[in-house]
Amino acid sequence: MKTRPSKAIGIAASAAAIALSVPLAVTASAEPTTTTVTAEIPDPQGPQCDPFKKAVPNWKSLANVPVSKVLASIPDISSFNAAVSGQLNPAVNIAPVLDNGPFVVFAPTNEAFAELPPEQQEVLRTDPAALTSLLYYHVFLGLLGPDDVKGQRPTQEGTEIEVTGSGGDIKINETTKVLCGGIQAQNARIYLVDHVLNPAEAPAPVTPKSTSSTATTSATATTEPAPLPAETSAAPAAEAPIG
């Protein structure tokens, strides 16, 4: 007479324990993702990264934000943001193209734009083709951090760009310095630079090397980004005819 109730109680207790354990298992499996993403964001590198971090204290959270919104959130490059988003010239808005990355974006500071001659600033305000060409020269394919960005490769404008150095000491086309680089966006890596890059000063295209340097050529090729997908590569061509 006493055995049956004890068995029933044991079964009921087991069922209750199983029922209680189910929601706990679901909750535990849903949590780990967010913590991992934040922990893996490396510090940007360069001599002016401390001022950048003070101006944008939430910089780590930008790693999950489209690049167009990240550019808009950095006060020191508001002129560049105006140029890419249609505020400088309403006929030129390449922000949607940038959001279809992956891209490396070299963003000149406000001081860099202010150094341009007045006549060149006027051309950028009034000539959509000239502005489009200039902006796309600041962009190339890839998601490369400060230790991997070096090399020579074609920009979205078509002519090439040369990046030398690594870490906190990087130059573009030998004269332009990276002030703070490797700032992460969802689909881009942003480098704040101290001059507006000029396509007319582009290095000569890389030519095929002799057989004695095959190993070097192969090593360089592995760091270059993959070709742009058809729908994205068409976007830069679509901008120019606007003017």
Secondary structure by P-SEA (a helix, b strand, c coil): caaaaaaaaaaaaaaaaaaaaaaaaaaaaacaaaaaaaaabbbbbccaaaaaaaacccccccccccaaaaaaacccaaaaaaaacccccccccaaaaaaacccccccccaaaaaaccaaaaaaaaccaaaaaaaaaaacccccccccccbbbbbccccbbbbbccccccccccccccccccccccccbbbbbbcccccccccccccccccccaaaaaaaaaaaccccccccccaaaaaaaacc
